[in-house]
């Protein structure tokens, strides 16, 4: 929840890239309260196994007017050394994406 740092970064991006760019934040549902910043567009990330209705409802509190955006749709997850490769089935990923677009 270091909003001073995030405002500093946003200021740097604007100074280097100009005012016409769209800056946004992206966090998992648990991180929205600390990851969103007034004046920047707020997005969320999740995967096909998550409850997108619940997550988009939560996102609406932080992004009341714009479109609901999942800016990082997980088709798998992190792999950890010595553990099985993390995957999602093609059908789960496509069904989740279809439901999100609806």
C-alpha positions, 0 to 999 in steps of 0.5 A: 500500500505504498501509494506515494511510490506508485504516484512517483512511478506514474509521474515518471511514466507520464514525464517519459511517455507523455500524457496521452498514454493509458496507465493502468494497474493490475492486481489479483482480487486481494491486491486491489485495495493496495494496487489501485491508484486514483487517476489510473485505470484499474484492472484485475487478473485471474484464471478460469478456475476463479469466480469471475462474477465475484471478482468483477463485482469487487473490481467495480468498487475500484473502477466504477465507470470503465469496462471491466478488464482482466488484463492477465488471464491465467492459462496456467500458473507458476511452476515450482522446482520439483513439482508437477507442471501447472496447466489448465485444460484447453476446454477450461481456459476457452470456457472461462474466456467465453464466459468472461466475454459474455 
